[in-house]
Amino acid sequence: MPGLYLHVPFCAARCGYCDFNTYTADELGDASSAGFVDAALAEIRLARQVLGDGAGPAATVFVGGGTPTLLPAESLARLLRGVREEVG
């Protein structure tokens, strides 16, 4: 697996020019960063099952999307630990 892109869709404000799938705190309502990480890790596990072991480890991990730094540090660390455990 040459690389992995993690899309973190959180933004403080919506920029008029942005084409990314992003959400502000007002738009998210009761959604939590923990719920996002749970869903992202489930998607990564599914991708590993579909791709199988032949895909190999990820050479790079790019974190992008909205403003990934709005994700609490522990949530980002948990997400990256999950990547390491699932895809190396």
Secondary structure by P-SEA (a helix, b strand, c coil): ccbbbbbbccccccccccccccccccccccccaaaaaaaaaaaaaaaaaaacccccccccccccccccccccaaaaaaaaaaaaaccc
